[in-house]
Amino acid sequence: MHLNAAEKKQFRAIGHDLKPVVTVADKGLTEGVVNETLRALHDHELIKIKFVVGDRALKQQLITELCQQTEAELIQTIGNMALIYKPAKKPHPMLSNVMTPPS
């Protein structure tokens, strides 16, 4: 999956108002974190994740690993937040952040 610049720009605009639905902390990428991320991606397609780790390099490594494990594409990182996207096979119009952006 490869998104062009216009799609990423649109997703960044949608993601601006999103709240983080998953938090990655000291224990790193546990099975529970990966499963919750997959569930959230399945429901919402575009999600924000908060990383509460002290080291910048570790944070970037965790973001990369999470995107690989979930087969999601990184849209943007700002501070401790990462915005990732994975299209749903059958998106639910009422849950998808892409189909019905939050008001």
N, C-alpha and C positions, 0 to 999 in steps of 0.2 A: 504494500500500500504506500502510495506516495501522494502527498497533497501538494498542490501548487501554492504559490504565495498568496493568491486571492482567497483561497479556501482557509489557509492558516489565519489570515487577517480577519476573516469572518468569525472563525472559531475563537480567536483572542477577544473579539468584541463581545461574543456571547459569554465567554468564560469570565469576563471582568466582574460580573455580578454574581457568579456562582460561589457558594460556600464550600469549603473542603469537606468531602464525604469520607475520606480515609486519612488516617494519621499514621505515619511511620516514625517510630521513636527509637529508643536505645536498643531494643531487641532486633532491630533491622527488619528484613523481609522474612517474616515468619509465614508459615503455610496459611494461617488465618488472614494475614494482611493481603496476600496474593489472592486468596479466594474472595475476600470482600471486595477487592479491586475488580476482579472479574465480574462479580455480581453487579457492582455499580456500573461498570462499562456496558454490561448486557442491558441494563435498565435505561441508562441515561446517555450512553455513547460518548459524551464529552464530560469529563469530571476533573475536579481540582483535588490535589493531594497535598497535604501538609507534611513536611519533613522536619522533625524535631531532633536533629542530630547536630552536634557542634561543629564538626569538621566539614569544610566546603568540598574537599575532594571526596570524602565519604558520601556526602549528600549526592554529588553528581554520579558516583558509582552506583548508589542505590536507585537513583532515577533510571539510569541506563538498564540495570538489571531488571527492574520492575517492568519497564517497557518491553524488554525481551521476553520475560516470562509470560506476560499477558498479551503479547503480540500487538501492543498499542503503539501509536505514534506520538512522540513528544511534540506538543504544539509550542509550549513556552515555559520558561522558568523565571520566576521573579522572587528573589529572597528565598524564603523557605517553602514556596509553593510551586507545584508543577501542574501544568494543564496537559492532560493526555486525551487521546481520541482513539476509539476503535468502533468502526461501524457495526451495528447490530445486523444479524441476518434478517430478522423480522422486527424492525423498530416499532415500539409502542408509541403512538402519537401523543399520548397524555404524559408519558414519562421521559421521552427523549428531550434532551436539552438542545439538540440540533433542530428538531422538527418544530418544537414549540419553545422558543427561548423564554426564560423567565422574565416577568415584567418588573 
